[in-house]
Each structure stands twice: as C-alpha cells, then as structure tokens.
C-alpha cells in the first residue's frame, strides 16, 4: 500500500534541542545531588518530562515531595524554554524542509507526534508549523511512548489507517510505539535503533518519497 501520511517525532528528527534538554536536566540533577552525564541523558530520550524526572530520582535513589517534584518540573521547563528562544529554520536537521515541502506538494498528510508539551511553540519558532495537518503533543496524550497513543491519535486526526502512515523516530521508545500501533517505523539519526526500525536513515536527506508514494 502506498504511503498517504507521514508522522514525525520532533526532537532528534526535525530539530535537535537535545543539548538544551541535557543542560536543563543536569541542572535539575545537580540540585538534587544526583550524578548526571550524557550517558544518563540517553535514558531520557523519547519519554515525557514527568517520567524523565522520575527516572533521574530513581538513578539517585532519592525521594522528594510532590510539591518539590512539581517545582523542579517547572524550573526545568522554564530554563529549557529560555535556552531555545533563538531557534529558527536554520536549525532544522538535514533534509527536513525538502521532505516536508515535497510531501505537502504531493498531498501527503503530515503530522507531529511528540512527547514534548512544547512542540507547538518549537514548530512555530522553526517556522514549519504550517506544514502539519495535526500536532499531537504531551498535552493530548494519557499514555506516553512506548505506548502507541500519540501516533494513533495522529492517524485518527488525519483520517488514515496506521498501515498507510510512516512514522519517523530517533528513540527506541518511539520505534516501539510506532510498531505497536501498526505503523511502519523509520529510524533516523540514531544507530542504536537500527535493528528495531523497519527502515533506517542517517538523516532525512536519505528519504526519497518517490520510492513509497
């Protein structure tokens, strides 16, 4: 069946704010006295903000009150948001604009399925929000990845069956979510997920829509 829709994870697929997240989470971990390096940061890829903080607390075997938990979430997000205000279209990862433009011109339905509650704002900063027929972010999902809800909601919103949609992901949890939902999963830019994905690309410059649509 030819592809009729494309759903994209945001961070690591369309743009990289990974370092911004790392710095913000390290600041949080430092406040808690929990050692946190790039290695620990890898464990947070693709999961929600709440689950990320829970995982950091598990790393340090630290327990805190709900009020402290909520305050840390707010301060982390405020620090992160401040650090990304200069994002613009030049920060898009290789091949992104070309794929979005080609797909839009061919009438392919486009969507974003991201754990980030900041997804709409980031897409506006990047000036690519107009490409998408649907944006499903962390505000509209009960069960985060690896549960397929975020992508199933996206498929429903654009009126397509999962079998008609390709999902682009850079995290193992996202690939698992896509496959659990019955989508074709394309891994991007993260060699550790190569074996999990149906197709693997170093970046979106390697994606030729003509081969699928």
N, CA, C and O of each residue as an XYZ file, in Angstrom:
852
protein
N       0.852     -1.197      0.000
C       0.000      0.000      0.000
C       0.884      1.243      0.000
O       1.832      1.324      0.781
N       0.588      2.211     -0.864
C       1.414      3.420     -0.923
C       1.159      4.278      0.310
O       0.059      4.280      0.863
N       2.184      5.002      0.732
C       2.076      5.832      1.921
C       1.212      7.063      1.636
O       1.351      7.714      0.601
N       0.322      7.362      2.574
C      -0.570      8.510      2.428
C      -0.349      9.548      3.524
O      -0.866     10.662      3.456
N       0.435      9.159      4.544
C       0.688     10.081      5.643
C       2.054      9.856      6.261
O       2.573      8.740      6.255
N       2.631     10.921      6.794
C       3.909     10.854      7.490
C       3.743     11.507      8.859
O       3.253     12.631      8.963
N       4.155     10.793      9.910
C       4.135     11.347     11.260
C       5.574     11.430     11.778
O       6.338     10.471     11.671
N       5.926     12.571     12.332
C       7.298     12.808     12.769
C       7.374     13.043     14.274
O       6.595     13.816     14.832
N       8.316     12.371     14.920
C       8.717     12.813     16.239
C       9.397     14.175     16.033
O       9.806     14.504     14.919
N       9.512     14.950     17.089
C      10.081     16.289     16.939
C      11.584     16.327     17.207
O      12.385     16.520     16.293
N      11.951     16.143     18.467
C      13.352     16.314     18.840
C      14.196     15.137     18.369
O      13.917     13.985     18.699
N      15.227     15.440     17.597
C      16.098     14.404     17.061
C      15.723     13.966     15.663
O      16.490     13.264     15.004
N      14.543     14.376     15.201
C      14.086     14.041     13.842
C      13.951     15.304     12.992
O      14.477     15.371     11.881
N      13.248     16.295     13.516
C      13.077     17.558     12.794
C      14.102     18.597     13.224
O      14.573     19.392     12.410
N      14.438     18.585     14.493
C      15.390     19.547     15.064
C      16.069     18.874     16.244
O      15.537     17.919     16.810
N      17.235     19.364     16.614
C      17.900     18.826     17.792
C      17.991     19.896     18.871
O      18.715     20.882     18.729
N      17.248     19.687     19.948
C      17.413     20.520     21.145
C      17.899     19.620     22.283
O      17.729     19.916     23.465
N      18.508     18.514     21.869
C      18.962     17.510     22.835
C      19.927     18.107     23.860
O      19.829     17.815     25.052
N      20.862     18.945     23.394
C      21.822     19.532     24.337
C      21.120     20.472     25.305
O      21.481     20.543     26.480
N      20.112     21.195     24.813
C      19.352     22.092     25.687
C      18.665     21.297     26.792
O      18.665     21.697     27.956
N      18.075     20.155     26.405
C      17.437     19.288     27.402
C      18.473     18.761     28.396
O      18.240     18.750     29.605
N      19.614     18.326     27.873
C      20.652     17.773     28.741
C      21.100     18.790     29.787
O      21.199     18.472     30.972
N      21.370     20.017     29.338
C      21.826     21.052     30.270
C      20.756     21.334     31.328
O      21.068     21.511     32.506
N      19.492     21.372     30.895
C      18.402     21.645     31.838
C      18.218     20.504     32.834
O      17.991     20.745     34.019
N      18.314     19.264     32.358
C      18.172     18.122     33.268
C      19.390     17.995     34.182
O      19.249     17.604     35.341
N      20.571     18.315     33.684
C      21.769     18.258     34.533
C      21.661     19.278     35.657
O      22.030     19.008     36.800
N      21.158     20.435     35.318
C      20.939     21.473     36.340
C      19.985     20.963     37.423
O      20.193     21.205     38.612
N      18.941     20.255     36.995
C      17.983     19.680     37.939
C      18.632     18.602     38.801
O      18.471     18.584     40.021
N      19.379     17.692     38.139
C      20.043     16.605     38.863
C      21.069     17.150     39.848
O      21.189     16.643     40.964
N      21.810     18.178     39.444
C      22.798     18.795     40.332
C      22.132     19.333     41.593
O      22.664     19.204     42.696
N      20.960     19.937     41.413
C      20.212     20.472     42.563
C      19.836     19.359     43.542
O      19.735     19.581     44.749
N      19.633     18.162     42.999
C      19.258     17.012     43.820
C      20.474     16.222     44.312
O      20.337     15.276     45.087
N      21.666     16.620     43.853
C      22.871     15.901     44.242
C      23.022     14.553     43.572
O      23.642     13.641     44.121
N      22.441     14.427     42.356
C      22.477     13.163     41.615
C      23.433     13.296     40.431
O      23.244     14.179     39.594
N      24.452     12.444     40.342
C      25.372     12.497     39.189
C      24.612     12.300     37.882
O      23.778     11.402     37.774
N      24.899     13.138     36.891
C      24.156     13.082     35.628
C      25.061     13.488     34.478
O      25.546     14.618     34.426
N      25.282     12.562     33.562
C      26.130     12.818     32.400
C      25.334     12.534     31.117
O      24.150     12.202     31.166
N      26.009     12.673     29.975
C      25.373     12.372     28.685
C      24.864     10.932     28.656
O      23.855     10.639     28.015
N      25.564     10.035     29.352
C      25.154      8.621     29.384
C      23.783      8.471     30.032
O      22.920      7.766     29.509
N      23.580      9.132     31.169
C      22.276      9.070     31.829
C      21.204      9.763     30.993
O      20.044      9.353     30.978
N      21.616     10.818     30.301
C      20.668     11.567     29.482
C      20.076     10.710     28.363
O      18.937     10.924     27.948
N      20.857      9.738     27.876
C      20.367      8.834     26.828
C      19.114      8.090     27.278
O      18.259      7.760     26.456
N      19.002      7.827     28.568
C      17.863      7.071     29.097
C      16.570      7.883     29.097
O      15.484      7.337     29.289
N      16.699      9.192     28.881
C      15.518     10.060     28.905
C      14.943     10.319     27.516
O      13.884     10.931     27.383
N      15.634      9.857     26.493
C      15.184     10.119     25.125
C      13.810      9.509     24.859
O      13.571      8.330     25.121
N      12.918     10.340     24.334
C      11.618      9.842     23.900
C      10.581      9.702     24.993
O       9.440      9.339     24.709
N      10.948      9.985     26.253
C       9.952      9.836     27.318
C       9.514     11.203     27.830
O      10.184     12.205     27.580
N       8.411     11.248     28.534
C       7.815     12.513     28.953
C       8.645     13.209     30.028
O       9.542     12.613     30.626
N       8.330     14.470     30.258
C       9.038     15.263     31.267
C       8.854     14.652     32.660
O       9.804     14.552     33.435
N       7.632     14.249     32.959
C       7.351     13.644     34.271
C       8.138     12.354     34.455
O       8.762     12.139     35.494
N       8.103     11.499     33.440
C       8.826     10.221     33.528
C      10.339     10.435     33.558
O      11.065      9.651     34.171
N      10.816     11.489     32.902
C      12.242     11.795     32.924
C      12.699     12.144     34.338
O      13.735     11.663     34.797
N      11.926     12.980     35.025
C      12.298     13.349     36.389
C      12.205     12.136     37.314
O      13.041     11.962     38.200
N      11.205     11.312     37.111
C      11.099     10.088     37.920
C      12.331      9.214     37.735
O      12.850      8.639     38.691
N      12.793      9.123     36.488
C      13.961      8.281     36.204
C      15.224      8.853     36.859
O      16.051      8.105     37.380
N      15.366     10.177     36.828
C      16.513     10.812     37.485
C      16.492     10.525     38.994
O      17.526     10.224     39.591
N      15.319     10.621     39.591
C      15.184     10.332     41.020
C      15.541      8.876     41.318
O      16.165      8.576     42.336
N      15.137      7.975     40.417
C      15.489      6.557     40.577
C      17.002      6.363     40.497
O      17.576      5.576     41.249
N      17.643      7.093     39.573
C      19.095      6.992     39.423
C      19.811      7.304     40.746
O      20.796      6.656     41.101
N      19.299      8.305     41.462
C      19.944      8.723     42.708
C      19.328      8.109     43.946
O      19.759      8.373     45.069
N      18.291      7.267     43.725
C      17.565      6.672     44.857
C      17.110      7.768     45.823
O      17.272      7.663     47.039
N      16.534      8.823     45.238
C      16.108      9.997     46.005
C      14.585     10.098     45.986
O      13.952      9.867     44.956
N      14.011     10.442     47.118
C      12.567     10.678     47.207
C      12.329     12.139     47.582
O      13.015     12.683     48.448
N      11.361     12.768     46.932
C      11.025     14.161     47.229
C       9.507     14.298     47.322
O       8.768     13.407     46.903
N       9.052     15.416     47.873
C       7.613     15.665     47.986
C       7.021     15.983     46.616
O       7.745     16.312     45.676
N       5.705     15.882     46.516
C       5.041     16.212     45.255
C       5.231     17.683     44.912
O       5.389     18.036     43.743
N       5.215     18.546     45.936
C       5.414     19.981     45.692
C       6.799     20.234     45.099
O       6.943     21.008     44.153
N       7.820     19.575     45.660
C       9.180     19.723     45.151
C       9.276     19.166     43.732
O       9.930     19.750     42.869
N       8.619     18.035     43.502
C       8.599     17.411     42.174
C       8.031     18.393     41.143
O       8.623     18.615     40.086
N       6.881     18.969     41.470
C       6.227     19.904     40.551
C       7.086     21.142     40.312
O       7.159     21.645     39.191
N       7.737     21.634     41.370
C       8.575     22.821     41.251
C       9.780     22.554     40.345
O      10.168     23.409     39.549
N      10.367     21.359     40.476
C      11.509     21.003     39.636
C      11.100     20.895     38.170
O      11.848     21.313     37.286
N       9.915     20.336     37.908
C       9.421     20.255     36.537
C       9.270     21.653     35.940
O       9.647     21.889     34.792
N       8.723     22.565     36.719
C       8.505     23.922     36.225
C       9.832     24.645     35.970
O       9.993     25.313     34.949
N      10.776     24.509     36.899
C      12.046     25.209     36.730
C      12.850     24.631     35.563
O      13.507     25.368     34.827
N      12.790     23.289     35.400
C      13.488     22.667     34.266
C      12.929     23.194     32.957
O      13.682     23.562     32.056
N      11.600     23.231     32.855
C      10.982     23.650     31.605
C      11.241     25.124     31.318
O      11.468     25.501     30.168
N      11.209     25.961     32.355
C      11.464     27.386     32.170
C      12.893     27.620     31.674
O      13.123     28.441     30.787
N      13.840     26.896     32.253
C      15.244     27.022     31.841
C      15.412     26.555     30.396
O      16.099     27.201     29.604
N      14.777     25.427     30.056
C      14.843     24.878     28.692
C      14.235     25.854     27.684
O      14.837     26.134     26.647
N      13.042     26.370     27.988
C      12.359     27.277     27.064
C      13.184     28.533     26.815
O      13.253     29.021     25.687
N      13.806     29.053     27.863
C      14.644     30.237     27.708
C      15.820     29.961     26.769
O      16.262     30.839     26.028
N      16.316     28.715     26.818
C      17.507     28.371     26.025
C      17.218     28.149     24.546
O      18.150     28.103     23.743
N      15.935     28.007     24.163
C      15.617     27.695     22.761
C      14.939     28.851     22.024
O      14.484     28.677     20.894
N      14.866     30.011     22.641
C      14.134     31.122     22.026
C      14.735     31.591     20.712
O      14.054     32.226     19.907
N      16.019     31.281     20.488
C      16.657     31.719     19.244
C      16.535     30.700     18.112
O      17.095     30.905     17.035
N      15.810     29.606     18.343
C      15.635     28.607     17.287
C      15.011     29.243     16.048
O      14.143     30.108     16.156
N      15.462     28.806     14.865
C      14.848     29.264     13.620
C      15.043     28.187     12.557
O      15.584     27.118     12.842
N      14.609     28.465     11.351
C      14.602     27.442     10.304
C      15.999     26.904      9.988
O      16.134     25.785      9.493
N      17.028     27.687     10.269
C      18.397     27.217     10.018
C      18.802     26.092     10.970
O      19.806     25.415     10.746
N      18.022     25.895     12.030
C      18.324     24.832     12.996
C      17.686     23.492     12.609
O      17.920     22.487     13.280
N      16.892     23.464     11.548
C      16.285     22.208     11.103
C      17.373     21.202     10.729
O      18.416     21.573     10.192
N      17.122     19.947     11.014
C      18.084     18.906     10.650
C      18.106     18.701      9.134
O      17.142     19.052      8.453
N      19.194     18.137      8.597
C      19.331     17.978      7.142
C      18.168     17.217      6.503
O      17.752     16.165      6.988
N      17.656     17.775      5.406
C      16.617     17.114      4.620
C      15.197     17.373      5.067
O      14.256     17.032      4.350
N      15.015     17.971      6.241
C      13.664     18.146      6.799
C      12.796     19.017      5.903
O      11.693     18.619      5.528
N      13.284     20.197      5.559
C      12.470     21.131      4.778
C      12.125     20.552      3.410
O      11.018     20.748      2.908
N      13.071     19.840      2.812
C      12.841     19.242      1.495
C      11.763     18.157      1.556
O      10.887     18.093      0.694
N      11.835     17.308      2.582
C      10.840     16.232      2.728
C       9.452     16.814      2.983
O       8.472     16.377      2.380
N       9.371     17.794      3.869
C       8.069     18.399      4.180
C       7.477     19.087      2.953
O       6.284     18.959      2.678
N       8.308     19.811      2.221
C       7.829     20.532      1.037
C       7.350     19.568     -0.048
O       6.284     19.765     -0.631
N       8.139     18.526     -0.318
C       7.777     17.542     -1.342
C       6.487     16.818     -0.973
O       5.598     16.651     -1.806
N       6.395     16.390      0.288
C       5.210     15.653      0.743
C       3.961     16.530      0.674
O       2.901     16.076      0.241
N       4.086     17.771      1.097
C       2.946     18.683      1.077
C       2.469     18.897     -0.357
O       1.268     18.906     -0.625
N       3.406     19.067     -1.263
C       3.053     19.283     -2.668
C       2.373     18.072     -3.288
O       1.603     18.214     -4.238
N       2.647     16.884     -2.761
C       2.044     15.648     -3.270
C       0.723     15.306     -2.581
O       0.092     14.300     -2.904
N       0.307     16.145     -1.632
C      -0.950     15.905     -0.936
C      -0.858     14.861      0.157
O      -1.878     14.341      0.611
N       0.363     14.549      0.585
C       0.559     13.617      1.689
C       0.177     14.319      2.989
O       0.564     15.468      3.203
N      -0.576     13.646      3.861
C      -0.935     14.199      5.156
C       0.282     14.172      6.079
O       1.025     13.191      6.110
N       0.478     15.255      6.827
C       1.653     15.372      7.681
C       1.252     15.666      9.126
O       0.319     16.424      9.390
N       1.977     15.048     10.048
C       1.699     15.300     11.456
C       2.931     15.149     12.314
O       3.927     14.557     11.900
N       2.851     15.693     13.520
C       3.899     15.543     14.527
C       3.313     14.782     15.706
O       2.215     15.086     16.171
N       4.059     13.786     16.186
C       3.669     13.034     17.378
C       4.818     13.078     18.365
O       5.784     12.326     18.235
N       4.715     13.960     19.356
C       5.849     14.216     20.249
C       5.429     14.153     21.708
O       4.310     14.527     22.059
N       6.330     13.678     22.554
C       6.090     13.681     23.997
C       6.185     15.094     24.564
O       5.699     15.356     25.664
N       6.807     16.002     23.819
C       7.048     17.356     24.312
C       5.766     18.183     24.349
O       5.030     18.252     23.365
N       5.511     18.805     25.491
C       4.381     19.718     25.602
C       4.700     21.069     24.958
O       3.827     21.924     24.809
N       5.964     21.241     24.581
C       6.381     22.490     23.941
C       6.375     22.400     22.417
O       6.777     23.348     21.741
N       5.926     21.277     21.872
C       6.018     21.046     20.431
C       5.409     22.170     19.585
O       6.068     22.633     18.654
N       4.179     22.631     19.864
C       3.608     23.688     19.014
C       4.469     24.952     18.979
O       4.643     25.556     17.921
N       5.009     25.351     20.135
C       5.842     26.547     20.192
C       7.142     26.358     19.407
O       7.576     27.262     18.693
N       7.762     25.181     19.541
C       9.015     24.915     18.831
C       8.780     24.926     17.323
O       9.595     25.464     16.574
N       7.682     24.341     16.877
C       7.369     24.316     15.447
C       7.134     25.729     14.907
O       7.479     26.033     13.765
N       6.542     26.585     15.743
C       6.352     27.983     15.333
C       7.696     28.699     15.227
O       7.931     29.444     14.276
N       8.575     28.474     16.200
C       9.898     29.102     16.161
C      10.660     28.679     14.906
O      11.380     29.477     14.305
N      10.491     27.411     14.520
C      11.171     26.873     13.344
C      10.493     27.287     12.036
O      11.034     27.079     10.950
N       9.298     27.877     12.158
C       8.505     28.322     11.004
C       8.165     27.162     10.068
O       8.237     27.290      8.846
N       7.788     26.017     10.674
C       7.330     24.884      9.866
C       5.957     24.381     10.323
O       5.468     23.372      9.814
N       5.337     25.076     11.274
C       4.053     24.623     11.808
C       2.972     24.545     10.734
O       2.043     23.744     10.838
N       3.095     25.383      9.699
C       2.078     25.420      8.643
C       2.071     24.172      7.765
O       1.114     23.940      7.026
N       3.125     23.372      7.840
C       3.175     22.153      7.038
C       2.247     21.057      7.580
O       1.831     20.170      6.834
N       1.928     21.119      8.869
C       1.322     19.962      9.526
C      -0.195     20.048      9.644
O      -0.763     21.079     10.006
N      -0.824     18.926      9.325
C      -2.277     18.812      9.436
C      -2.691     18.538     10.874
O      -3.818     18.839     11.268
N      -1.778     17.965     11.661
C      -2.072     17.687     13.068
C      -0.775     17.730     13.875
O       0.288     17.330     13.400
N      -0.894     18.226     15.109
C       0.220     18.189     16.060
C      -0.309     17.553     17.340
O      -1.147     18.130     18.034
N       0.187     16.367     17.640
C      -0.189     15.687     18.876
C       1.013     15.767     19.807
O       2.079     15.229     19.508
N       0.833     16.442     20.938
C       1.952     16.595     21.865
C       1.601     16.007     23.227
O       0.564     15.364     23.393
N       2.479     16.237     24.196
C       2.286     15.649     25.519
C       1.043     16.117     26.242
O       0.608     15.483     27.203
N       0.457     17.237     25.786
C      -0.764     17.732     26.422
C      -1.989     16.895     26.065
O      -2.993     16.914     26.777
N      -1.898     16.156     24.944
C      -3.071     15.420     24.485
C      -2.941     13.918     24.560
O      -3.665     13.189     23.881
N      -2.011     13.450     25.391
C      -1.753     12.014     25.475
C      -1.771     11.555     26.924
O      -1.136     12.162     27.787
N      -2.498     10.485     27.182
C      -2.544      9.910     28.532
C      -1.369      8.969     28.745
O      -0.678      9.040     29.761
N      -1.151      8.080     27.767
C      -0.090      7.074     27.868
C       1.076      7.458     26.956
O       0.929      7.432     25.734
N       2.238      7.817     27.529
C       3.385      8.224     26.716
C       4.033      7.045     25.997
O       3.764      5.889     26.324
N       4.888      7.341     25.017
C       5.665      6.302     24.342
C       6.430      5.504     25.400
O       6.929      6.094     26.358
N       6.534      4.189     25.253
C       6.333      3.359     24.053
C       4.885      2.939     23.758
O       4.652      2.137     22.853
N       3.914      3.471     24.507
C       2.514      3.233     24.143
C       2.239      3.961     22.826
O       2.753      5.062     22.627
N       1.451      3.386     21.931
C       1.242      3.993     20.602
C       0.217      5.122     20.555
O      -0.088      5.620     19.472
N      -0.323      5.539     21.700
C      -1.424      6.500     21.698
C      -1.130      7.763     20.896
O      -1.986      8.223     20.139
N       0.066      8.332     21.048
C       0.378      9.598     20.376
C       0.257      9.458     18.858
O      -0.235     10.368     18.191
N       0.698      8.334     18.312
C       0.635      8.134     16.863
C      -0.766      7.704     16.420
O      -1.216      8.081     15.338
N      -1.444      6.930     17.236
C      -2.819      6.538     16.910
C      -3.731      7.768     16.881
O      -4.613      7.874     16.028
N      -3.516      8.691     17.813
C      -4.290      9.938     17.805
C      -4.004     10.749     16.544
O      -4.905     11.356     15.964
N      -2.732     10.749     16.126
C      -2.363     11.456     14.905
C      -3.020     10.852     13.679
O      -3.523     11.574     12.818
N      -3.017      9.516     13.599
C      -3.634      8.823     12.462
C      -5.128      9.117     12.392
O      -5.678      9.361     11.318
N      -5.774      9.091     13.557
C      -7.213      9.361     13.602
C      -7.512     10.790     13.133
O      -8.478     11.029     12.408
N      -6.667     11.731     13.558
C      -6.894     13.139     13.211
C      -6.749     13.405     11.718
O      -7.425     14.284     11.183
N      -5.882     12.665     11.039
C      -5.720     12.877      9.597
C      -6.521     11.875      8.773
O      -6.445     11.863      7.545
N      -7.293     11.028      9.470
C      -8.236     10.146      8.785
C      -7.608      9.013      8.008
O      -8.126      8.605      6.968
N      -6.474      8.491      8.515
C      -5.794      7.404      7.821
C      -5.587      6.207      8.742
O      -5.530      6.342      9.964
N      -5.477      5.043      8.131
C      -5.154      3.830      8.876
C      -3.645      3.807      9.139
O      -2.867      4.255      8.296
N      -3.220      3.286     10.308
C      -1.777      3.204     10.577
C      -0.965      2.546      9.467
O       0.195      2.900      9.255
N      -1.560      1.600      8.766
C      -0.834      0.909      7.694
C      -0.515      1.832      6.516
O       0.310      1.494      5.667
N      -1.171      3.001      6.465
C      -0.944      3.963      5.381
C       0.053      5.061      5.761
O       0.289      5.997      4.996
N       0.634      4.926      6.963
C       1.461      6.005      7.515
C       2.855      5.509      7.875
O       3.014      4.407      8.401
N       3.856      6.321      7.589
C       5.226      6.083      8.055
C       5.501      7.007      9.243
O       5.171      8.192      9.211
N       6.101      6.456     10.273
C       6.487      7.232     11.460
C       8.009      7.372     11.484
O       8.734      6.393     11.308
N       8.483      8.596     11.703
C       9.922      8.871     11.788
C      10.294      9.105     13.254
O       9.727      9.974     13.916
N      11.244      8.326     13.746
C      11.619      8.373     15.162
C      13.127      8.232     15.341
O      13.811      7.618     14.523
N      13.629      8.817     16.434
C      15.056      8.666     16.733
C      15.299      7.931     18.049
O      16.448      7.735     18.444
N      14.218      7.520     18.736
C      14.354      6.865     20.039
C      13.710      5.480     20.016
O      12.736      5.243     19.301
N      14.273      4.575     20.811
C      13.744      3.210     20.877
C      12.281      3.200     21.320
O      11.475      2.431     20.796
N      11.941      4.058     22.288
C      10.558      4.099     22.778
C       9.600      4.517     21.670
O       8.469      4.035     21.611
N      10.052      5.420     20.784
C       9.215      5.868     19.675
C       9.037      4.807     18.609
O       7.944      4.641     18.067
N      10.119      4.080     18.302
C      10.025      2.978     17.345
C       9.076      1.908     17.873
O       8.253      1.377     17.127
N       9.193      1.596     19.153
C       8.306      0.606     19.770
C       6.856      1.065     19.729
O       5.950      0.269     19.485
N       6.642      2.359     19.970
C       5.282      2.910     19.923
C       4.696      2.794     18.523
O       3.543      2.397     18.357
N       5.493      3.142     17.519
C       5.022      3.082     16.128
C       4.652      1.658     15.739
O       3.589      1.424     15.165
N       5.517      0.720     16.045
C       5.270     -0.663     15.642
C       4.103     -1.277     16.416
O       3.355     -2.096     15.883
N       3.958     -0.872     17.675
C       2.832     -1.362     18.477
C       1.501     -0.872     17.911
O       0.468     -1.519     18.079
N       1.540      0.286     17.234
C       0.321      0.852     16.668
C       0.024      0.392     15.257
O      -1.008      0.751     14.689
N       0.915     -0.396     14.687
C       0.689     -0.900     13.341
C       1.228     -0.008     12.237
O       0.836     -0.148     11.078
N       2.133      0.915     12.590
C       2.743      1.807     11.613
C       4.060      1.226     11.106
O       4.654      0.359     11.747
N       4.507      1.710      9.957
C       5.862      1.427      9.501
C       6.779      2.416     10.212
O       6.511      3.617     10.218
N       7.854      1.920     10.809
C       8.716      2.760     11.632
C      10.048      3.023     10.937
O      10.776      2.091     10.596
N      10.358      4.299     10.731
C      11.624      4.701     10.129
C      12.504      5.315     11.215
O      12.165      6.355     11.780
N      13.619      4.680     11.500
C      14.569      5.208     12.465
C      15.461      6.241     11.805
O      15.889      6.072     10.663
N      15.739      7.320     12.541
C      16.533      8.417     11.977
C      17.639      8.842     12.951
O      17.376      9.129     14.119
N      18.886      8.878     12.447
C      19.971      9.539     13.154
C      20.451      8.937     14.455
O      21.188      9.586     15.197
N      20.053      7.717     14.749
C      20.479      7.072     15.995
C      20.774      5.608     15.704
O      19.856      4.788     15.726
N      22.027      5.255     15.431
C      22.382      3.890     15.022
C      21.964      2.802     16.008
O      21.839      1.638     15.627
N      21.747      3.168     17.268
C      21.373      2.151     18.261
C      19.978      1.587     18.024
O      19.639      0.536     18.569
N      19.156      2.274     17.211
C      17.801      1.772     16.946
C      17.682      1.127     15.565
O      16.587      0.770     15.130
N      18.811      0.982     14.888
C      18.806      0.460     13.515
C      18.101     -0.888     13.413
O      17.331     -1.122     12.482
N      18.365     -1.767     14.366
C      17.784     -3.114     14.320
C      16.301     -3.122     14.667
O      15.578     -4.038     14.276
N      15.843     -2.111     15.394
C      14.438     -2.040     15.788
C      13.545     -1.523     14.666
O      12.391     -1.932     14.537
N      14.094     -0.619     13.854
C      13.291      0.061     12.837
C      13.073     -0.799     11.593
O      13.864     -1.692     11.289
N      11.976     -0.508     10.876
C      11.724     -1.181      9.594
C      12.685     -0.667      8.530
O      13.125     -1.414      7.655
N      12.999      0.614      8.620
C      13.924      1.287      7.706
C      14.793      2.200      8.563
O      14.310      2.777      9.537
N      16.067      2.336      8.214
C      16.931      3.241      8.976
C      17.599      4.248      8.039
O      18.088      3.883      6.970
N      17.615      5.527      8.453
C      18.238      6.602      7.690
C      19.179      7.394      8.595
O      18.864      7.635      9.760
N      20.326      7.794      8.067
C      21.221      8.647      8.842
C      20.578     10.015      9.082
O      20.722     10.591     10.160
N      19.880     10.525      8.090
C      19.099     11.754      8.235
C      18.074     11.790      7.100
O      18.060     10.897      6.252
N      17.231     12.798      7.079
C      16.120     12.819      6.125
C      16.538     13.122      4.687
O      15.714     13.034      3.776
N      17.802     13.478      4.473
C      18.244     13.648      3.084
C      18.212     12.311      2.349
O      18.174     12.273      1.119
N      18.227     11.214      3.108
C      18.232      9.876      2.502
C      16.824      9.354      2.210
O      16.670      8.261      1.666
N      15.796     10.130      2.568
C      14.410      9.679      2.350
C      13.907     10.173      1.009
O      13.796     11.378      0.780
N      13.604      9.235      0.123
C      13.066      9.568     -1.200
C      11.604      9.168     -1.248
O      11.279      7.985     -1.358
N      10.738     10.137     -1.167
C       9.300      9.888     -1.117
C       8.800      9.158     -2.364
O       7.802      8.438     -2.311
N       9.495      9.345     -3.479
C       9.099      8.715     -4.738
C       9.102      7.184     -4.616
O       8.388      6.501     -5.350
N       9.896      6.659     -3.701
C      10.000      5.208     -3.541
C       8.785      4.624     -2.804
O       8.567      3.412     -2.821
N       8.000      5.491     -2.161
C       6.923      4.993     -1.305
C       5.537      5.509     -1.695
O       4.529      4.849     -1.443
N       5.495      6.681     -2.306
C       4.175      7.287     -2.585
C       3.765      7.072     -4.051
O       2.691      7.511     -4.463
